[in-house]
Amino acid sequence: MRIAVFSSKPYDHDTFIAANTVHGHSLHFFEAALSVETCSLAEESEAVCVFVNDKVDARLLRCMAGRGVKTVALRCAGFNNVDLPVAKELGMRVVRVPAYSPYAVAEHAVALMLTLNRKTHRAYNRVREGNFALNGLLGFDMHGKTVGIIGTGRIGAVLAKILTGLGCVVLAEDVYQNPACLALGVRYIDRASLLRESDIISLHCPLTPETRHLINKESIAMLKHGVMVINTGRGALVDTRAIIAGLKSGHIGALGLDVYEQEEGLFFEDHSNEIIQDDLLQRLLTFPNVLITSHQGYFTREALTAIAETTLNNLSQLERGEACPNTL
Ligand code: NAI
């Protein structure tokens, strides 16, 4: 099958080319994001392969359908960036990679927690400049702290296991109770109680109309003073303006973000020679207790390999006329 791979980086080329040795697809890599302007690059391709920030909306889907594209292969788990009803109406298939490495994202969430707590990002810079003072670097024991996990699917469950190992008390809120979490002693409670009782809150639910801005002005008012908030889910789970107000008042004690509401067009790219126009992001970057990473939670060797293998396998199944369980 001819596949146009958009928003692709050198690391995607490497893993897709390696995984393709058993599939033999014709891969065409483009660094550009998929958009109405770039979709002509998919001419003659049966499938486009896209990533988290390629906005596959109704206009783009219609444009691609007119060019003969039949399948959209997401090389990610989340699918909030695709207009599924319109894809269905056009008879286009949408496949994704529901799971690749829950460990990658859960471990990154822990990295953000530990860095913000023990301030290793600041210590690194200080020591390199000959400043060996400890003022301002005071942390706390993770042991005995209460961590609230919202969404205990694949990633949330791995996080619960790691945190249990650190001696944390783990609370959770989810529409389903995960037996693996229950076995660890995780206590499921309602969202309001979780927000009130947690020292650290970590978000691992999908972005849906129900979860959009679940951290907002009202929910922040319920949080413990000095709480740490970690978001490796999707940017819009957090109302950025409200969290900035919480940081300014000191109500939010630390914030770790791997995703950001307006990350599209910024994250994954080098903008170091430009004036960044996003004033909210720039304000966030001024806080010493805020740590932002550029959607790299998934970015491990194991995850990239699994993403490439599952994506190409999804497309091979469709090409052979078989049912693909990863179809949305
Ligand atoms: P999953 O589908 O295994 O788990 C999601 C959990 O959220 C499920 O248990 C579901 O019942 C729960 N949930 C759904 N609606 C909810 C609600 N309203 N309130 C509370 N819980 C709710 O998904 P997985 O693999 O654990 O991924 C979670 C999220 O992490 C993804 O949706 C994606 O947005 C994000 N993600 C981020 C990555 C990164 O690189 N930063 C990489 C991969 C995923």
Residues whose N, C-alpha, C, O or C-beta is under 5 A from the ligand:
A	BS01	NAI	A77 G78 P98 V105 I150 G151 T152 G153 R154 I155 G156 E173 D174 V175 Y176 H204 C205 P206 L207 E210 T211 T232 G233 R234 D258 H295 Q296 G297 Y298
